[in-house]
């Protein structure tokens, strides 16, 4: 009898919830119509193609198609884990990505803090414009510029020759120089654009906090230390959690445009390996399995970073 009553109550609650949701949709139908194209875009171009992940578990043949290709379970994943390239591409991916995170993540924050301290509006806007410009240079042009800078008679090589008695060889022919070149050029390209978020967050800080700090005798450094950085911290944490979702995703475009067979040992990463296997050698199932492995690790890192952040300071994405 009680079970029947509880079922009826749950059913009524469910119906009540649905009718409440429907009333809300009807009341705000204009807002739902605005967001409808976005939902359709994500469904068509981001969720529907995910069906293709299934070929990671198949011996896929374009002639037989997804429905006709035989299932092979986790064979493609095991082939990748047992490959002689597994250790190399994983190590290189983590080295490049963690170096970029270590040096590249704080750079926009520092730039935003420095720009915030500038008093002249014209000078401040000039600095912002100059630092934004590299973001709008196409990847192909950017890589061509980097190649010119670090070739045997490039200006960066000349500086190293004069300051450190460097031999003068093309820096991109030296495997150990690839990661510093990649990280430094990434910072140059993205530091200005990345600082926009932090500059926007800085404008939201209550100016009364600074005035109170001045009354207490705090200088610019102490104001930055005790007001600006703590107020900026939630934005920094959110950006860091989102950045954790890209730890295993070192972009293949830039590396393909910069590397050569002589420095594969240090420059070959998971994304370039997927490109070679998938598009050049036509091993579609294998490259999909490697890409899926990459995405799962990134997803796990985002979840982990979000949970740690939520537990430590109650700031999280969800």
Buried (B, 14 or more C-beta within 10 A) or exposed (E): EEEEEEEEEEEEEEEEEEEEEEEEEEEEEEEEEEEEEEEEEEEEEEEEEEEEEBBBBBBBBEEEEEEEBEEBEEBBBEBBBEBEBBEBBBBBBBBBBEBBBEBBBEBBBEBBBEBBEBEEEEEBEEBBEEBBEBBEBEEEEBBEBBBEBBBEEBEBBBEBBEEEEBEEBBBBBBBEBBBEBBBBBBBBBBBBBBBBBBBEBBEEBEEEBBEEBEEEEBEEEEBBEBBBEEBBEBBBBBBBBEBBBBBBBBBBBBBBBBBEEEBBEBBBBBBBBBBBBBEEEEBBBBBBBBBBBBBEBBEEBBBEBBEEBBEEEEBBBE
